[in-house]
Structures are given as structure tokens and as C-alpha cells.
């Protein structure tokens, strides 16, 4: 049995653009995730691009360090 919640009964989470600190944290997390994804992509190629993967790993670490500094 599923419960249906009408749209008018939901409460709004607010405007996400009002809190730029959360947006910055989300952006940094997304940048780190994307950089690591690209690093893995470079390493999984038939001819691995190790320098490219290393650059992307460094970019991911930079984003994570910035994210950690915000906490």
C-alpha cells in the first residue's frame, strides 16, 4: 500500500539560492566527484592516461580540502 501526499500538503524547503554556503559546499562536492570520475575514466582506457588521471586526482583533493576548510 502506498501513501499519496498531495502537493499542497508538502512544505517548501525554501529557496535554495538564499543560502550560498550550502550551494558552495554542494558545488565543491560535485567538483570533487566529477574529477575523481574523470580520473577513473582515464585509468580505465586501453592506453591509460596516468598524467591526466593524476591531474584530476589533484583537482579532487583541492575541492575536498576547500570543502573541509568550510566545516
C-alpha positions in Angstrom: 0.0 0.0 0.0 1.4 3.4 -1.0 0.7 6.7 0.6 -0.1 9.6 -1.7 0.8 13.0 -0.4 -0.9 15.8 -2.3 1.4 18.6 -3.5 -0.4 21.2 -1.4 0.3 19.3 1.8 4.1 19.4 1.2 6.1 22.0 2.9 8.6 24.0 0.9 12.2 23.6 1.8 12.8 27.2 1.0 14.6 28.9 -1.8 17.9 27.0 -2.4 19.6 30.2 -3.7 19.2 32.0 -0.4 21.9 30.0 1.4 25.1 30.4 -0.7 27.2 28.5 1.9 25.2 25.3 1.2 25.4 25.9 -2.6 29.2 26.3 -2.4 29.5 23.1 -0.4 27.4 21.3 -2.9 29.4 22.7 -5.8 32.7 21.7 -4.2 31.4 18.2 -3.6 30.2 17.9 -7.2 33.6 19.1 -8.5 35.4 16.5 -6.4 33.1 13.8 -7.6 33.4 14.7 -11.2 37.2 15.0 -11.0 37.5 11.5 -9.5 35.1 10.2 -12.1 37.3 11.6 -14.8 40.5 10.2 -13.2 38.9 6.7 -13.2 37.9 7.1 -16.8 41.4 8.0 -17.8 42.8 5.0 -15.9 40.3 2.5 -17.4 41.2 3.3 -21.0 43.1 0.7 -23.0 46.0 3.1 -23.0 45.9 4.7 -19.6 46.4 8.4 -19.3 48.3 8.5 -16.0 49.3 12.2 -16.1 45.7 13.2 -16.8 44.4 10.9 -14.0 46.9 12.4 -11.6 45.8 16.0 -12.5 42.2 15.1 -11.9 43.0 13.4 -8.6 44.8 16.6 -7.5 41.8 18.7 -8.6 39.5 16.4 -6.5 41.8 16.8 -3.5 41.8 20.5 -3.8 38.0 20.6 -3.8 37.8 18.3 -0.8 40.4 20.4 1.1 38.3 23.5 0.3 35.2 21.7 1.5 36.9 20.6 4.7 38.0 24.2 5.3 34.4 25.3 5.3 33.4 22.9 8.1 
